[in-house]
């Protein structure tokens, strides 16, 4: 029932009498993260034994991500952010004149920027039709880049459809799961490469992101550059050039951000206690409820109504979004602004009373 939160609110640093609905930007922090960061600091001070403990936390976090993404442990690496991961993939492609990538016109910059800066042609889909990518793909399409769920509108993309489209021309499918991981069941093997920030629904903090390399689909892939950590353990000397790690940790050029990794490992343990299908049902029940309330108030939304086509966010376009978000905060609603829209994003610690609070606040703020 949505009358009660799925997660225990006591587990989080949640301000009292506040509807915290900005998970698409930053989630509330788990209280257990304080102990995780303290443990990291103590391990950092413990010499070689501390480094061994840090590496154990890296493996713990990777195992948690592998479970969540339904892939093998060896397919999971760590990068500092999504843009870094996409950049590593982009650098490994032998781009040629006339090549293109296919994206949505409102795709997130972390997916597009690392490739656009290389001068590759962008073919941009417009509108909201699930089929809008197909007319843009041709024999020079090297990559389809897509967020599983749009940061801007909350639209959820059909990844199986895009996988088939990429396969029809031999293109890569690169997926950003940032706006999906932590409340939607993820089957990352649909992609050739996939990434996710960890400070949103995954309940981590900034500094570390998940990187998935589909070794079954792309067994010969190798990054164009490396660092000491991405080289095979025990490497010494440079003639011949050192081998890279055999698994997806070849994404990780230097030390992983161990502090955020400790936090991520705790967050993934916390999420593992919940069935992702139950989390999906909970948050999408709240999004549907809020859309119904907005429809009654004649407040138009950008987000598709069909639960198969949206995630955990409800987005409302407004040229005065920042002022409205500020006003909502004064009414006890923490929402998110940016790019000319207000975004209300739910997680397991929300319930129907948050929908009530948002509705009351928007009745006032929208009119004024």
Secondary structure as UniProt FT lines:
FT   TURN            2..3
FT   HELIX           9..11
FT   TURN            16..17
FT   STRAND          19..20
FT   TURN            23..25
FT   HELIX           32..44
FT   HELIX           47..69
FT   HELIX           73..75
FT   STRAND          76..79
FT   HELIX           82..92
FT   TURN            97..98
FT   STRAND          100..104
FT   TURN            105..106
FT   HELIX           109..116
FT   TURN            117..119
FT   STRAND          121..125
FT   TURN            130..133
FT   HELIX           134..136
FT   TURN            139..140
FT   STRAND          141..147
FT   TURN            151..153
FT   STRAND          155..156
FT   HELIX           159..169
FT   STRAND          172..176
FT   TURN            178..180
FT   TURN            182..183
FT   HELIX           188..190
FT   STRAND          193..197
FT   TURN            201..202
FT   TURN            206..207
FT   STRAND          209..213
FT   TURN            215..217
FT   TURN            219..220
FT   TURN            228..230
FT   TURN            233..234
FT   HELIX           248..251
FT   HELIX           258..271
FT   TURN            272..273
FT   HELIX           276..296
FT   TURN            297..298
FT   HELIX           307..309
FT   STRAND          313..317
FT   TURN            319..320
FT   HELIX           321..330
FT   TURN            331..332
FT   STRAND          333..334
FT   STRAND          336..338
FT   TURN            339..340
FT   STRAND          341..345
FT   TURN            348..349
FT   HELIX           352..367
//
